[in-house]
């Protein structure tokens, strides 16, 4: 668990990257969110 300054909230995009400096490798991931209207 990591601390979050200012709280946590949703967004339109999430991007992350983990880097291993010893093996000189990177793992990256990204996704985008499209909010759908509430029907009912």
C-alpha positions in Angstrom: 0.0 0.0 0.0 1.3 3.4 -0.9 0.4 6.8 0.6 -1.6 9.2 -1.6 -1.2 12.9 -1.1 -4.5 14.7 -1.8 -6.6 11.5 -1.8 -7.5 9.1 -4.6 -9.9 9.8 -7.4 -10.7 8.4 -10.8 -9.3 9.7 -14.0 -9.5 9.3 -17.8 -6.1 7.6 -18.1 -3.7 5.6 -16.1 0.0 5.0 -17.0 2.6 3.1 -15.0 6.1 1.8 -15.4 8.3 -0.4 -13.3 12.0 -0.4 -14.0 14.7 -3.0 -13.0 18.0 -1.1 -13.1 20.0 -4.3 -12.5 18.6 -6.3 -15.4 17.9 -3.1 -17.4 14.3 -4.0 -18.1 11.1 -2.1 -18.0 7.5 -3.1 -17.6 4.9 -0.5 -18.6 1.1 -0.4 -18.8 -1.5 2.1 -19.8 -5.3 2.2 -20.0 -7.9 4.8 -20.8 -11.4 5.0 -19.4 -14.6 6.0 -21.2 -17.4 6.9 -18.8 -20.7 5.6 -20.0 -24.0 7.3 -19.2 -26.2 5.9 -16.5 -29.4 4.5 -18.0 -32.5 3.7 -16.0 
